[in-house]
Amino acid sequence: MGENGPQPNGRVRLRRARAAPQSAGDVTVSTRDRRVVGRRLAIWSHGVPHPTSGASTVLFWHYIAGLRAAGFDVLSVVLAEQDGATPEALDEYEARAQEEGVDVVACRAEAFLEERRHVVRLREAAVRPAVEAAAGFQAEASFCLDLVAAWAGRSAPGVRVVWLGDLRFQTVWYHALYAARERRLNTMRLPLALLSSLAWRRAYREALAGAAAVIVASKSSEAVLARLGVTAQYQPYPWPAAPPASGGDEDLPTLPTFVFLGTLQALGSRSAFHFLLGQLYPRLLGRWGSGGFRVLIAGRGDLPRWAAAALGRTPELVHVGFVDDLSDLLGRAHAAIAPISVPIGNRSRILTALAAGAVVVAHENAALGNPDLVDGVTCYLARDADAFVERMAVCVDDRAAARGVAARGRELYLSRFRPEIAVAAAVDTLAAVLPTTLARAPETAR
């Protein structure tokens, strides 16, 4: 049971913040924004926010902490599925949020969506306790982080602003295409994947109906959603990063060395492994010869089985597993590589490398999601494997040029994706749609 109330059927609990924050974790906001001070905001997330662990859950935390620091009174509505949110993780988050002055209501269910016969539905009964909690909080607005939260928050009071990461109907389809490459028998499943993708498209159209504003993390999603009749605006998202490692070119190894980083089971890595092993590796051998280079593969999770088998035949590609200090690893490599050819998404692994002061070599499709990635300016971009190797070679042979690109890439991160900068853009969007009069605070508020 939570501190401040019962949990009907063990499904919802409310914990109130202990005090107003003096800071917002490692989010720095120089001044509170007078437009939003005291305005009551429910922030919905599907999954447990965390300041450092995860992908979407990390930026969820920085939106929550940053919007609280800007002056909003915040209720964090966590939609916690049993398979993805342990009680320990929830307790840890609630304690951290309370220290930042954020109330938390956790709504637990086995699942919030169901997909049957290629129809995706929201389990209305599962989210009803969360809607009631938002109503009790008298939220003037809801900020819904991704699809499930957007759908669940439709019935909550006040205006609704939605943030979207990768679009599920795209990831479903591209995962199916890569599965067919990996195993010919999977080709037979492509028609089912297409039907599933269409079902998810309908789900997005329904979930986003009536939203006052839709923010997308990937620039390419604007046009995709426009075809569904949804107007969306791209905004860089808040992404934390450690400072660059100390040291310079004198610390680089003689052997050309590169870092491949990211969650290893994610769509971005799946795409990157196909490009690296199928197209890039033979050309790297042609450039530097057998044993003449090294690619360090770092990230959370296990390697895909087919990729692990292939690495047994490619000794220059070394799986180093999860690395706690990525800045140090990147500081001892000539470049970070992101050979992600799938044409969707705005990859946080690229931001991590830019923030660490590394020069990044990426597939040109990365710029579809992040238009601030410009070849030879903030990174190096390549459209095919031959061009990719040439840009990797520049990072080894022309360190002055590489350092310049790395410096501009880090400035891109600082000016667009640093948490306080990205959160400020979300504040602008929310302030523009809030009611003009301040809502009366509920009697139970602190």
N, C-alpha and C positions, 0 to 999 in steps of 0.2 A: 504493500500500500504506500502511496506517496505521502509526502508530508502534509499536504493540504486538502486531502479529500479521498474518497473511496475510488476504487477501480471497478466499475460494473463489469462483471464477468472477466475481470483481469485485463480489460482492454484499454483503459485510458487512465492516466494519472497526471496530476497537475502539481508542479513545484514552482513556487514563487521565488523571485530573486531576493537575495538578502539585502542588497543595497544598490544604489546607483553606482555605476562604474567611474573610476578615475581614468581608466584607459580601456582599450579594447584589445586585450591580448597583445599580439604583435602587429595589430593594425593601428596606425598612427593617424589621427585626425586632428589637424591644427586648431580648428574652431568648430563649435557646434553650429549647425545650419538653422538659422532662425525660422526658415520656412517650415521646418518639420519638428522642431522641439515640442515635445508633449503630444505629438500626433500618435495615434494608436495603430500599430501595424502588426498584423499576423504574418509571420514568415513560415511558409509551408515547405517541408522538405521530405522527400522519399528516401529514407536512409538517415543514419546518425551522423551529424556534422562532426568534423574533427579538424584541428588546425594544421596537421601535418600528414595524416595517413589517408590514402585514397586519392581519387581524382576529383570527381564531382563533389564528394563530401568535404574536401578541403576548401573549395571555393564557396560551398554552402556556409561553412563556418565564417569565412571572411566577409561574406555579405551580411550575415547575422551580426557579428561583432562590429563591423563597420557602420551599419545602419543604426545600431544602438548608440555607438559613439557619436554619430551625427545628431542625435537628439530624439529619435523615435523612442516611444515606449513599445517594447517588442514582446510579443508572445511567439515563441518558437513552437510550431506545430510539427511534431516528428511522426511521420507515418513509418512505423517500424514493423517490417515483416519478420516472422519468426526465424527464417533461415538466414537473414542478413543483419540482424541486430541482437547481439547478446545482451542479457541484463547488465553485465559488467560494463559494456560499452555505453549503454544508456545511462547508467549511474554516473560514469565518468563525465559524459557530456553534460548531464544535468548539473553536476557540481561546478563544472567549468563555466557553464552559461550563467548560473546564479551569481558567480563572482563578477560577471560582466554586467549584471543588472538586467538579465533576460529571464522572463518567465518561460517555463517549458511545459507543454502538454504532450505526453507521449501516447500515441494511439497504436496498439499492437493488434495485428491480425495475421492469419496464415498467409493471406494474399489480398491485395487491394484491387487487382484487376484479374479478370479471367478471359482466356481466349479459347473459344470452343467453336468448331465448325467455321473457323475463319471469321469469327465475330469477336471483337474485343469489347468487353463491358467493364464498367466500374461497379464494384461491390458497394452499393449505396449504404447498406447496413453497416459495413465495416468502417466507413469514414464518418458515420453520423455522430459518434461521440466527439470527434475532432471538430466538426462543424458547430456543435453545441458549445464546445469550449471557446471557439473563436467568437461566437455570439455573446457568451458570457463576458468575455474580455472587452466587448463593444469595439471591435476593430473597425477603424475607418477604411482600411484598405488591407488587401492581402497581396503579398509578394510570393508567388508560387514558383518554386524552383524545380523545373522540369515537368514532364507530362503527367505523371500520377498526381503530383501536388496540384497542378493546374486543374485537373479534372475533379479532384476531391474538393478544391476550394471554390468551385462554381457556386455552391449553395451558401457560402459564408457571407456575412454582411459586408457592405462597403464595396468599393471599386476593386478590381483585380488586375494586377500586373503580373505577367508570366515571363519567366526566363527559361530558355530551352538550350540544352546542349546538343549532342548528336541526335539526329532525328531517327527514331526507332525504325521507321519503315525503310530507311536507307541502310541502316546497319544490318537489319534482317536479310535484305537482299544481297548485300556485298559479302556477308559471311557465307551465304549459300553459294555464291559464285566461287569463292576461294575453296570451300569444301569440295566443290565439283572438280577443281583443279587438283586437289590433293588425293581424291579417290574417284575414279570414273563412275562408280556406282552411284555416287551422290548426285550425278547429273539428273537422275530420275526424280530427285526431290525438288528440282527447280520450279516446276509448276506449283507445288505446294508452297514454296517460299514466296512466289509471286502473289498467290492468294493471301498469304499472311501479311505481306507488305501492303497490299491494298486494304486489308482490314485495319492495319495500323494507321494508314492515311485517313480513313474514316474516323478513327478514334481521335486523331489530332484535330480534325475539323470540328468534331463535337466538343472536345475538351477546351478548345480555344475560343469557341463562340462566346461573344459577350465580353471578352477581355478588353480592358481599357487600353492596354499597350502590351506588345509582345516583343521581348528582347531576345536576340539569338546570339549564341557564342561564336558562330561561324558565319562569315559574310555570305557564303554561298547559299545558306539556308533562307536568306531573304527571297530570292527568286523561286526557290522550291516551294515555300509556303505561299507565295503569291499565286501559284498555280492552284492552290487549294482555297483561294479566296481570303487568305489571311495576310494582313499587313504586318510586317515585322521589321525591326531595326537592329542592325548589328551593333554590339558594344563589346569592347575588350572586357574580359572578366578578371576578377582579382586573383592573382596567383602569387603565393609567397615564394621567396627564394633566399638561399644563403648568400652571403657576399662572396665575391670571387676569391679563389685561393691566392695566397701570396706566391711570388715567384715569377719567373719569366721564361723566355725561350731557352735560357741556359739549363732549365730543368727538363726540357723535352728529351725523349730518348732519340738515339740515332736512327732506330728503326721507325719508319712511318707508322704512327699509331693513331687509331681512331676509336671513338666511343659510340656505341649503339645503345640507347637507353630507352626505358619505358616499361609499362606493365606488359609482360611478355605474352599474355593470353588475349590482349585487347585487339580490336580490329586494326588499329594502326600498326601494331607489331606483326600481325598476320600478313598484312600487305607488305610491310618492310622485309620480312623474311623471304617472301616470294621474290621480291625484286633483288634482294641481296644475293640469295642463293642461286636464283635462276638466271639473272642477267649480269649483276655487278661483279660477283666473285671471279668468273672467268676473265673479265677484263682487268681486274686487279692483279691477277696472276700475270697477264700479259704486260702490265706496266712495271711491276716490281719483282716478279718471279716468285717461285715457291719459297716460302719462308721469308720473303722480303718485306712483309708488312704484317700488321696485326690489327684486328678489330675486336675490341673488348665489349662483350654483350652484357649489359647490366640492367637489372630490373626485378620487380616483384613477380612472384609466380613461377610456375614451371614452364619450360620450353614446350611448345607444341610437339607432339610425338614425332611427327614427320620431320620437323626442323631439327630436333635433337639427333635423329638418325643421320641427317645430312651433315651436321657439324662433326660427326665422327670421321667424315671424309675431307674435312676442310680445316687442317690444323692451325691455319692463320686466324680463324674465327674462334675466339675463346669466351666461353660462358663463365662470367665471374659472379653471377647471382646478384642478390640485393646488396647494394653498396650504400652505407649510411652517409658517407661524406662524398657526395657526387662532385662538389666543387674541387676537391683535391684530385679526384680521378680525372676530371676534365682538364685540370691544370697540367696534367702530365700526358696530355694527348695533343696531337696536332689539330684535331677538329672533332666536333660531334657530327655524326651523320644521321639523317632521318630519311631513308630511302622509301618513304611512304607514298605509293602511287595512287592509292584509293582517293577519289576526288571529293572527299567529304571531311569535315572536321577542322578544328583549330587546335593543334596538338600542344598540350601542356609540356610535353617533353622538350619541345623546341624552346619554349619560354624558359624552362629550367636551365637549358644550356646557354641561352642568351644572357640570362641573369648572372650566370657564373662567369661571364666574360669569355666564353668559348666562341670560336667561329663555327658556324653551322653550315653544313652542306645538306640540302634537302631537295626532294623532288619538287618540280615546279607546281605540282598540284597543291602543295602546302599553302601557296599564296592564294588559292581560291577561298580558303577559310580565313586566312589572315593576310589582308591586302598590304599590310605594312612590311611584309617580307619581300624585299626587292633585291634581285640578283646583283651582286657586286657592291651593294650599298649596306644593307643590314644583315645579309647572309649571302650564301652562294646557292643558286637554284639551277637545276638541270632537268631537261626533258627526257633524257634517255641515259642508258648506262655509260655510253662513251663520254658524254658531257659530264656525267657525275664523276667519273674517274679523273677527268681533266681538272675539275674543280678541287677534288681531294688533293691532287698533285700540287696545285697552286698553294694550298695550305701548308704543304711541306717545303716547297721550293722558294716561295716568296713570302717570308714571314712578315715583312713590313706591310704588304697588302692585306694579309690575313689579320694582322693586329688592328688595322684600320677598320675592317669589316666587323671584327669582334667588338670594337669600341662602339661603333654605331648600332650594332645589334643590342648591346647592353643598354644604350640610351633609349632605344625603342622600348625595351622592357620597362625601364624606369618611368618613361613618359606616358605609357599606355596601359600596362598590366600590373603595375605596382598596386597593392590592395587599396591604399587610400585614394589613388587616382581613379581606379575602376569603380570603386564604390561611389565616388562623387557623381559619376555619370548616372548610376542607378538612383541616387537621391534626386537628381534633376528630373528623371522620368517620373518618379513617384510624386514629387512635389507638384508636377504639372497636372496630375489627375486627382489629387486629393480634393475633398470638398472644401469650400472656402471658409466654412465655419468649423471651429474646433468642437469635436464631439465631447459630450459629458463623460467623464471617467466613471466607471462602475464603482459602486460603493465598496466593493471588496478590494479595490486596487490599493497598492501600498502608498 
